[in-house]
Amino acid sequence: IYVKALFNYDPKDDDLIPCAQAGIKFSIGDILQIISKDDHNWWQGKKIIPSKNIDESIINDYYGTYDNSPAGLIPSPELQEWRIATNAIEQARDGNANCGVFGRKRKVMRDKYLAKHNAVFDQLDLVTYEEVIRLPEFHRKTLVLLGAHGVGRRHIKNTLITSQPKHFAYPIPHTTRLPKKDEENGKNYYFVTHEEMMRDIANNEYLEYGTHDDAMYGTKLETIRNINRQSLMGVLDVEPQALKVLRTAEFAPYVVFI
């Protein structure tokens, strides 16, 4: 898989890495290829595209050009989140670090379990890596419209779908209310039972959901996938929290803030 780094990292400044020479230095925006996630704390990866000074030849040939670049260690998301949340990494006891088995830095760290299960950690919105996929310019799978209520997101969405139905579509929502007269299942809504919807919510199959007039409404992820299978771009006007689910290689969103 490929990820975009959302923080700066220099192994020379890291007291936790087993061997600084084995680490990879990267900056915010760099693209990294993940080679292995076997170790709980240290992933193996390599830098693919630097965030600065990108030229067309690198973009077109990066799979081959960087295929032989050296792999190294990068902190796993859990380790980096713990590092940020605790902000309490202890200094190495003494001596200079090297890569020998008997010369590794000795560190004293707080209990990771306690650090990750306190109120401060739960309140933090930590970001480390974002999964990405190589796509042609402006060729995205979903168009996400963000903005305050009343700024015209729905109008923009309806205009795009009406004027260009061969390019855009809107995922039909699911609801637990009873169908009205002349309403067809799958046309304006998918009608499901309350039990079905609660089961699917528990299985993380919904992007968003809520209640209105004693009925539940929600956008199911599978409806977005069905749009993509038709080679159409799904248009979504969602709350910002939904980006945590959408910002993956599967949905590859193009986000517009209005």
C-alpha positions in Angstrom: 0.0 0.0 0.0 1.0 3.7 -0.4 0.5 6.3 2.3 1.0 10.1 2.5 2.9 11.2 5.6 1.0 13.8 7.8 4.0 14.5 10.0 7.7 15.2 9.8 10.1 12.5 10.9 13.9 12.3 11.2 15.3 9.0 12.7 18.3 10.9 14.0 16.1 12.7 16.5 14.2 9.6 17.5 15.2 8.0 20.8 12.9 5.0 20.3 14.1 3.6 17.0 16.3 0.5 17.4 18.8 1.8 14.8 18.8 5.4 13.5 20.7 4.4 10.4 18.0 2.0 9.4 15.3 4.7 9.6 13.9 6.8 6.7 13.6 10.6 7.0 10.5 12.1 5.5 8.4 15.2 5.5 4.7 16.1 5.5 3.3 15.2 2.1 5.9 12.6 1.2 4.5 9.4 -0.4 5.7 6.2 1.3 5.3 2.6 0.1 4.7 0.2 3.0 6.7 -3.0 2.5 5.8 -4.7 5.8 3.7 -4.1 8.9 4.7 -7.3 10.7 6.3 -5.3 13.6 3.7 -3.7 15.9 5.8 -0.5 16.4 8.0 -0.2 13.3 6.8 -0.6 9.7 9.2 -1.1 6.8 8.8 1.2 3.9 10.5 3.5 1.4 10.0 7.0 0.1 8.4 7.2 -3.3 7.7 10.8 -4.3 9.2 13.7 -2.4 6.7 16.4 -1.5 8.8 19.1 -3.2 10.4 19.4 -6.6 8.2 16.8 -8.3 8.7 16.6 -12.0 6.6 14.8 -14.6 9.2 12.0 -15.2 9.1 11.1 -11.6 5.3 11.0 -11.5 5.1 8.8 -14.7 7.9 6.4 -13.8 8.0 6.3 -10.0 7.0 2.7 -9.8 10.1 1.7 -11.7 12.4 4.5 -10.8 12.1 4.0 -7.0 11.6 0.3 -7.1 15.2 -0.3 -6.1 15.4 2.5 -3.5 16.4 1.3 0.0 13.7 0.3 2.4 13.9 1.3 6.1 12.0 1.7 9.3 9.2 4.2 9.9 7.1 4.5 13.1 3.8 2.7 13.0 0.6 4.8 13.4 0.1 3.4 16.9 3.6 4.2 18.0 3.4 7.8 16.6 0.0 8.4 18.2 1.3 7.2 21.5 4.4 9.5 21.1 2.2 12.5 20.5 -0.4 11.7 23.2 2.1 11.1 26.0 4.8 13.6 25.0 7.0 11.9 27.5 9.8 10.1 25.7 12.7 9.6 28.0 16.3 10.4 26.9 18.7 7.6 26.3 20.6 6.7 29.5 24.1 7.1 28.3 26.5 6.5 25.4 26.1 6.9 21.7 23.7 4.8 19.8 24.9 2.4 17.1 23.4 -0.5 15.2 25.1 -3.3 17.1 23.0 -5.7 19.2 24.9 -4.8 22.4 25.0 -1.1 21.6 21.4 -0.2 21.2 20.0 2.7 23.1 18.4 1.8 26.4 15.2 3.6 27.0 12.7 4.1 29.8 9.1 4.5 28.5 5.8 5.0 30.2 3.3 2.2 30.1 1.8 2.3 26.6 -1.5 0.8 27.8 -2.1 3.4 30.4 -1.1 6.2 28.0 -3.5 5.0 25.3 -6.5 4.5 27.6 -6.8 7.9 29.3 -9.2 10.8 28.6 -6.5 13.0 27.0 -5.7 10.4 24.4 -9.4 9.9 23.6 -9.9 13.6 23.0 -7.0 14.0 20.6 -7.7 13.9 16.8 -4.4 12.3 15.9 -3.2 12.0 12.3 -0.2 10.1 11.1 -0.6 8.5 7.6 -3.3 8.7 4.9 -3.7 5.8 2.5 -3.4 7.0 -1.1 -3.6 5.6 -4.6 -2.1 6.8 -7.9 -4.8 8.4 -10.1 -4.9 10.5 -13.2 -5.2 14.2 -12.5 -8.7 15.1 -11.4 -9.9 11.6 -11.9 -11.5 10.8 -8.5 -14.1 8.3 -7.3 -16.1 10.7 -5.1 -16.8 14.4 -5.0 -17.2 15.6 -1.4 -18.9 18.9 -0.8 -18.2 20.5 2.6 -19.6 23.7 4.1 -21.9 25.3 6.6 -25.6 24.6 6.4 -27.3 26.9 3.9 -24.3 27.6 1.6 -25.8 25.7 -1.3 -24.2 22.3 -1.2 -27.5 20.6 -2.1 -28.1 23.0 -5.1 -24.6 22.3 -6.4 -25.1 18.5 -6.0 -28.4 18.5 -7.8 -27.1 20.7 -10.6 -24.2 18.5 -11.3 -26.3 15.3 -11.3 -29.1 16.8 -13.4 -26.7 18.5 -16.0 -24.2 15.6 -16.2 -25.9 12.3 -15.4 -23.3 10.4 -17.3 -20.6 11.6 -14.9 -22.2 12.1 -11.5 -24.6 10.3 -9.3 -25.9 10.5 -5.7 -26.0 7.5 -3.4 -29.6 6.7 -2.6 -30.1 6.8 1.2 -31.6 4.1 3.4 -34.5 4.8 5.8 -36.5 2.9 8.3 -39.7 4.9 7.6 -42.6 3.3 5.7 -42.8 4.1 2.0 -45.3 6.8 1.0 -47.8 6.3 -1.8 -46.2 5.7 -5.2 -42.7 5.5 -3.7 -40.6 2.7 -5.1 -37.9 1.0 -3.2 -34.5 1.9 -4.6 -35.7 5.0 -6.5 -35.6 7.8 -3.9 -34.9 5.6 -0.8 -34.1 2.1 0.1 -36.6 1.0 2.8 -35.3 -1.3 5.5 -36.4 -2.3 8.9 -35.0 -0.8 12.1 -33.4 -4.1 13.0 -31.6 -4.3 9.6 -30.3 -0.8 9.9 -29.0 -1.2 13.4 -27.3 -4.4 12.4 -25.6 -2.8 9.5 -24.5 0.2 11.6 -23.0 -2.2 14.1 -21.0 -3.7 11.2 -19.7 -0.3 10.1 -21.6 -0.4 6.8 -22.9 3.2 7.0 -21.0 6.4 6.2 -23.5 8.6 8.0 -26.8 8.1 9.8 -29.3 10.0 11.9 -32.9 10.2 13.1 -35.7 12.5 11.9 -39.4 12.3 12.8 -38.8 9.0 14.6 -37.3 7.4 11.5 -33.6 6.6 10.8 -31.9 7.8 7.6 -28.4 6.9 6.4 -25.9 6.6 3.6 -24.6 3.1 3.1 -21.1 2.6 1.8 -22.2 -0.1 -0.6 -24.3 2.5 -2.5 -21.2 4.5 -3.1 -19.4 1.4 -4.3 -22.3 0.7 -6.7 -21.9 4.2 -8.2 -18.2 3.6 -8.8 -18.8 0.3 -10.4 -20.8 2.2 -13.0 -17.8 4.4 -13.7 -19.6 7.4 -12.2 -18.4 9.8 -9.5 -20.5 9.8 -6.4 -21.4 13.3 -5.2 -21.7 13.6 -1.4 -22.7 16.5 0.8 -21.6 15.2 4.2 -20.4 16.3 7.6 -16.6 16.7 8.0 -16.4 13.7 10.3 -17.3 11.5 7.3 -13.9 12.2 5.8 -12.3 9.8 8.3 -14.1 7.0 6.4 -13.9 8.4 2.9 -10.2 9.4 2.7 -9.0 6.0 1.6 -7.8 4.6 -1.7 -11.1 2.9 -2.2 -13.2 6.1 -2.3 -10.4 8.5 -3.4 -12.3 11.7 -2.7 -11.9 15.1 -4.2 -12.9 17.5 -1.4 -14.4 20.9 -2.0 -15.0 23.4 0.8 -17.7 25.8 0.0 
